[in-house]
Amino acid sequence: MRSIRKPLALSALVMLLASAPLLAQELPRAVPEAAGMSSERLDRLTATFEKYVADGQLAGAPTIVLRDGNVVYDEAVGYRDLESRAPMSTDASRAGMHSMMH
């Protein structure tokens, strides 16, 4: 259980960083380096979540990272439904943010 808390907390933190008004429109995108972030380090999120999915610790994880109102990372790994093996989508991260804001 302990190993699941860290990625879940990280996902929740990422979702909280977005503001409600941004959800009503397409979010602007930025190259991570132009926003002061590292593409290499953000890519580690994908690898970490893929490992959690492969190990059966998570079904799937949509993740979005914003910096100064710009999307610098938007990835989804795993499944939104394990039984049907329906893939997770990046839209799920926006839906999660929206549900947390209301």
N, CA, C and O of each residue as an XYZ file, in Angstrom:
408
protein
N       0.826     -1.197      0.000
C       0.000      0.000      0.000
C       0.862      1.250      0.000
O       0.518      2.247     -0.633
N       1.963      1.199      0.696
C       2.837      2.368      0.806
C       3.343      2.824     -0.558
O       3.434      4.023     -0.819
N       3.678      1.853     -1.441
C       4.223      2.219     -2.751
C       3.179      2.874     -3.646
O       3.547      3.566     -4.594
N       1.907      2.682     -3.381
C       0.851      3.295     -4.182
C       0.629      4.746     -3.776
O       0.235      5.561     -4.610
N       0.869      5.079     -2.532
C       0.601      6.436     -2.052
C       1.381      7.502     -2.800
O       0.842      8.563     -3.117
N       2.627      7.231     -3.078
C       3.474      8.241     -3.724
C       2.955      8.633     -5.102
O       2.794      9.825     -5.365
N       2.686      7.669     -6.002
C       2.180      8.095     -7.321
C       0.791      8.709     -7.242
O       0.471      9.617     -8.008
N      -0.035      8.224     -6.325
C      -1.365      8.813     -6.200
C      -1.278     10.237     -5.683
O      -1.997     11.118     -6.153
N      -0.402     10.463     -4.721
C      -0.219     11.816     -4.197
C       0.327     12.731     -5.286
O      -0.094     13.881     -5.407
N       1.259     12.221     -6.071
C       1.831     13.006     -7.163
C       0.751     13.367     -8.183
O       0.679     14.510     -8.635
N      -0.081     12.401     -8.543
C      -1.157     12.674     -9.504
C      -2.133     13.712     -8.956
O      -2.568     14.608     -9.679
N      -2.471     13.585     -7.680
C      -3.391     14.549     -7.068
C      -2.787     15.941     -7.053
O      -3.476     16.925     -7.324
N      -1.499     16.027     -6.738
C      -0.824     17.319     -6.714
C      -0.828     17.950     -8.099
O      -1.100     19.141     -8.251
N      -0.527     17.145     -9.099
C      -0.505     17.641    -10.475
C      -1.877     18.180    -10.862
O      -1.981     19.236    -11.487
N      -2.927     17.455    -10.490
C      -4.279     17.889    -10.832
C      -4.657     19.174    -10.098
O      -5.361     20.017    -10.653
N      -4.205     19.327     -8.879
C      -4.546     20.517     -8.112
C      -3.856     21.769     -8.633
O      -4.308     22.885     -8.374
N      -2.773     21.589     -9.360
C      -2.031     22.740     -9.863
C      -2.782     23.498    -10.962
O      -2.473     24.651    -11.262
N      -3.752     22.842    -11.541
C      -4.536     23.492    -12.598
C      -5.658     24.305    -11.966
O      -6.128     23.992    -10.872
N      -6.067     25.321    -12.650
C      -7.177     26.125    -12.131
C      -8.439     25.858    -12.939
O      -8.360     25.502    -14.115
N      -9.580     26.024    -12.326
C     -10.871     25.719    -12.949
C     -11.114     26.462    -14.263
O     -11.623     25.847    -15.200
N     -10.780     27.754    -14.387
C     -11.061     28.435    -15.649
C     -10.325     27.834    -16.850
O     -10.802     27.939    -17.980
N      -9.206     27.227    -16.623
C      -8.455     26.637    -17.730
C      -9.149     25.411    -18.301
O      -8.906     25.038    -19.448
N     -10.004     24.785    -17.516
C     -10.633     23.547    -17.951
C     -11.669     23.766    -19.042
O     -11.971     22.844    -19.799
N     -12.209     24.953    -19.134
C     -13.253     25.237    -20.115
C     -12.699     25.473    -21.514
O     -13.462     25.555    -22.476
N     -11.408     25.580    -21.633
C     -10.800     25.847    -22.926
C      -9.623     24.908    -23.150
O      -9.145     24.264    -22.216
N      -9.170     24.835    -24.370
C      -7.988     24.044    -24.664
C      -6.808     24.705    -23.975
O      -6.610     25.915    -24.086
N      -6.040     23.921    -23.279
C      -4.907     24.471    -22.547
C      -3.737     24.731    -23.484
O      -3.427     23.889    -24.328
N      -3.082     25.880    -23.354
C      -1.913     26.150    -24.191
C      -0.775     25.204    -23.808
O      -0.670     24.763    -22.663
N       0.054     24.910    -24.769
C       1.182     23.994    -24.543
C       2.491     24.749    -24.645
O       2.602     25.765    -25.331
N       3.472     24.221    -23.943
C       4.813     24.801    -23.993
C       5.838     23.676    -23.950
O       5.601     22.629    -23.347
N       6.958     23.896    -24.585
C       8.079     22.963    -24.489
C       8.588     23.044    -23.046
O       8.809     24.140    -22.532
N       8.774     21.904    -22.393
C       9.188     21.937    -20.984
C      10.395     22.840    -20.715
O      10.389     23.609    -19.754
N      11.403     22.755    -21.537
C      12.606     23.561    -21.313
C      12.314     25.065    -21.406
O      12.922     25.864    -20.694
N      11.389     25.442    -22.279
C      11.025     26.857    -22.406
C      10.292     27.345    -21.158
O      10.250     28.543    -20.878
N       9.712     26.396    -20.411
C       8.981     26.735    -19.189
C       9.836     26.495    -17.940
O       9.341     26.585    -16.816
N      11.115     26.190    -18.143
C      11.998     25.979    -17.004
C      11.922     24.584    -16.406
O      12.266     24.388    -15.241
N      11.472     23.614    -17.195
C      11.381     22.231    -16.724
C      12.192     21.330    -17.642
O      12.586     21.736    -18.735
N      12.434     20.123    -17.198
C      13.248     19.178    -17.939
C      12.386     18.090    -18.581
O      11.656     17.388    -17.881
N      12.465     17.947    -19.899
C      11.748     16.882    -20.603
C      12.191     15.516    -20.094
O      11.377     14.611    -19.914
N      13.473     15.385    -19.868
C      14.018     14.113    -19.390
C      13.418     13.727    -18.040
O      13.044     12.574    -17.830
N      13.330     14.670    -17.148
C      12.766     14.379    -15.822
C      11.264     14.118    -15.899
O      10.749     13.256    -15.187
N      10.561     14.852    -16.755
C       9.130     14.599    -16.927
C       8.887     13.222    -17.530
O       7.914     12.555    -17.179
N       9.763     12.792    -18.434
C       9.634     11.467    -19.030
C       9.797     10.364    -17.991
O       9.319      9.248    -18.196
N      10.454     10.656    -16.897
C      10.577      9.675    -15.813
C       9.218      9.368    -15.203
O       8.998      8.273    -14.685
N       8.306     10.333    -15.263
C       6.950     10.070    -14.776
C       6.319      8.937    -15.574
O       5.715      8.027    -15.005
N       6.462      8.997    -16.886
C       5.902      7.957    -17.741
C       6.490      6.600    -17.372
O       5.753      5.631    -17.189
N       7.791      6.529    -17.264
C       8.452      5.268    -16.933
C       8.007      4.753    -15.561
O       7.784      3.556    -15.383
N       7.881      5.654    -14.607
C       7.470      5.254    -13.256
C       6.055      4.713    -13.260
O       5.791      3.657    -12.685
N       5.135      5.432    -13.907
C       3.752      4.965    -13.942
C       3.610      3.687    -14.761
O       2.793      2.832    -14.418
N       4.387      3.534    -15.838
C       4.355      2.294    -16.616
C       4.788      1.112    -15.754
O       4.231      0.021    -15.868
N       5.777      1.329    -14.898
C       6.239      0.260    -13.992
C       5.142     -0.094    -12.989
O       4.911     -1.274    -12.723
N       4.466      0.908    -12.430
C       3.371      0.634    -11.496
C       2.256     -0.154    -12.178
O       1.669     -1.049    -11.568
N       1.963      0.166    -13.423
C       0.923     -0.562    -14.168
C       1.394     -1.993    -14.419
O       0.641     -2.940    -14.193
N       2.617     -2.155    -14.879
C       3.156     -3.485    -15.161
C       3.203     -4.352    -13.907
O       2.997     -5.563    -13.981
N       3.472     -3.744    -12.767
C       3.541     -4.479    -11.495
C       2.170     -4.703    -10.868
O       2.068     -5.337     -9.818
N       1.116     -4.190    -11.500
C      -0.225     -4.361    -10.982
C      -0.575     -3.450     -9.815
O      -1.566     -3.683     -9.123
N       0.223     -2.419     -9.591
C      -0.045     -1.489     -8.496
C      -1.036     -0.405     -8.883
O      -1.689      0.177     -8.016
N      -1.156     -0.129    -10.166
C      -2.123      0.835    -10.694
C      -2.732      0.252    -11.960
O      -2.066     -0.460    -12.712
N      -3.996      0.558    -12.188
C      -4.615      0.158    -13.458
C      -4.143      1.083    -14.567
O      -3.833      0.644    -15.674
N      -4.093      2.367    -14.253
C      -3.669      3.358    -15.226
C      -3.492      4.700    -14.557
O      -3.921      4.913    -13.423
N      -2.855      5.600    -15.276
C      -2.591      6.924    -14.708
C      -2.563      7.978    -15.807
O      -1.651      7.994    -16.633
N      -3.563      8.862    -15.818
C      -3.472     10.030    -16.697
C      -2.762     11.126    -15.903
O      -3.091     11.363    -14.741
N      -1.813     11.778    -16.513
C      -1.040     12.784    -15.787
C      -0.854     14.017    -16.658
O      -0.494     13.926    -17.832
N      -1.104     15.160    -16.061
C      -0.888     16.429    -16.752
C      -0.104     17.342    -15.812
O      -0.412     17.442    -14.624
N       0.901     17.996    -16.356
C       1.699     18.946    -15.581
C       1.631     20.287    -16.290
O       1.901     20.394    -17.486
N       1.265     21.306    -15.528
C       1.203     22.664    -16.059
C       2.260     23.516    -15.391
O       2.583     23.330    -14.218
N       2.790     24.445    -16.150
C       3.737     25.419    -15.616
C       3.324     26.772    -16.171
O       3.288     26.963    -17.386
N       3.017     27.698    -15.298
C       2.578     29.033    -15.700
C       1.388     28.976    -16.657
O       1.307     29.756    -17.606
N       0.456     28.035    -16.397
C      -0.752     27.922    -17.210
C      -0.577     27.194    -18.525
O      -1.522     27.117    -19.309
N       0.610     26.655    -18.792
C       0.883     25.930    -20.033
C       1.127     24.458    -19.736
O       1.810     24.108    -18.773
N       0.559     23.605    -20.576
C       0.794     22.172    -20.439
C       2.219     21.872    -20.900
O       2.590     22.182    -22.032
N       3.006     21.273    -20.024
C       4.365     20.883    -20.393
C       4.508     19.362    -20.443
O       5.507     18.839    -20.935
N       3.494     18.661    -19.926
C       3.511     17.197    -19.931
C       2.079     16.714    -19.852
O       1.326     17.143    -18.978
N       1.689     15.819    -20.762
C       0.335     15.289    -20.796
C       0.406     13.868    -21.344
O       0.456     13.669    -22.557
N       0.412     12.899    -20.464
C       0.575     11.497    -20.851
C      -0.426     10.634    -20.105
O      -0.907     11.003    -19.033
N      -0.732      9.491    -20.679
C      -1.585      8.509    -20.027
C      -0.980      7.127    -20.264
O      -0.560      6.801    -21.374
N      -0.944      6.330    -19.211
C      -0.438      4.962    -19.320
C      -1.458      4.019    -18.697
O      -2.259      4.424    -17.854
N      -1.422      2.774    -19.115
C      -2.283      1.764    -18.518
C      -3.693      1.784    -19.072
O      -3.927      2.139    -20.227
N      -4.635      1.389    -18.208
C      -6.004      1.158    -18.641
C      -7.008      1.926    -17.786
O      -6.829      2.075    -16.578
N      -8.062      2.408    -18.431
C      -9.144      3.019    -17.665
C     -10.115      1.950    -17.211
O     -10.884      2.161    -16.273
N     -10.085      0.788    -17.878
C     -10.898     -0.364    -17.491
C     -10.071     -1.624    -17.711
O      -9.755     -1.981    -18.846
N      -9.726     -2.294    -16.618
C      -8.884     -3.482    -16.720
C      -9.580     -4.637    -17.439
O      -8.949     -5.344    -18.225
N     -10.869     -4.833    -17.178
C     -11.579     -5.956    -17.785
C     -11.611     -5.879    -19.298
O     -11.350     -6.869    -19.981
N     -11.930     -4.712    -19.823
C     -12.008     -4.561    -21.278
C     -10.664     -4.181    -21.888
O     -10.500     -4.159    -23.108
N      -9.701     -3.880    -21.007
C      -8.361     -3.438    -21.441
C      -8.449     -2.147    -22.257
O      -7.624     -1.900    -23.136
N      -9.459     -1.327    -21.953
C      -9.597     -0.033    -22.622
C      -8.468      0.870    -22.153
O      -8.280      1.039    -20.948
N      -7.721      1.446    -23.064
C      -6.573      2.259    -22.665
C      -6.979      3.551    -21.951
O      -8.032      4.128    -22.221
N      -6.131      3.974    -21.052
C      -6.315      5.256    -20.372
C      -6.096      6.348    -21.411
O      -5.295      6.193    -22.332
N      -6.822      7.459    -21.251
C      -6.643      8.572    -22.174
C      -6.199      9.812    -21.406
O      -6.415      9.924    -20.199
N      -5.582     10.729    -22.119
C      -5.169     11.973    -21.480
C      -6.370     12.824    -21.105
O      -6.257     13.688    -20.235
N      -7.520     12.604    -21.739
C      -8.735     13.324    -21.370
C      -9.139     13.022    -19.933
O      -9.789     13.842    -19.283
N      -8.760     11.858    -19.438
C      -9.116     11.478    -18.071
C      -8.453     12.396    -17.046
O      -9.015     12.629    -15.977
N      -7.268     12.917    -17.357
C      -6.613     13.821    -16.406
C      -7.392     15.127    -16.294
O      -7.494     15.696    -15.207
N      -7.938     15.601    -17.400
C      -8.740     16.827    -17.349
C     -10.058     16.590    -16.624
O     -10.517     17.447    -15.870
N     -10.667     15.428    -16.850
C     -11.912     15.107    -16.161
C     -11.671     14.992    -14.660
O     -12.509     15.405    -13.859
N     -10.542     14.438    -14.288
C     -10.196     14.324    -12.873
C      -9.993     15.681    -12.237
O     -10.423     15.916    -11.108
N      -9.336     16.577    -12.960
C      -9.138     17.936    -12.436
C     -10.483     18.613    -12.254
O     -10.729     19.262    -11.237
N     -11.356     18.461    -13.247
C     -12.658     19.108    -13.190
C     -13.459     18.596    -11.999
O     -14.090     19.382    -11.293
N     -13.440     17.279    -11.769
C     -14.216     16.732    -10.666
C     -13.655     17.162     -9.316
O     -14.406     17.264     -8.346
N     -12.374     17.413     -9.235
C     -11.771     17.860     -7.984
C     -12.061     19.332     -7.712
O     -12.012     19.779     -6.566
N     -12.362     20.080     -8.765
C     -12.603     21.509     -8.609
C     -14.047     21.809     -8.222
O     -14.341     22.911     -7.760
N     -14.947     20.855     -8.400
C     -16.372     21.088     -8.118
C     -16.856     20.243     -6.971
O     -18.028     20.316     -6.602
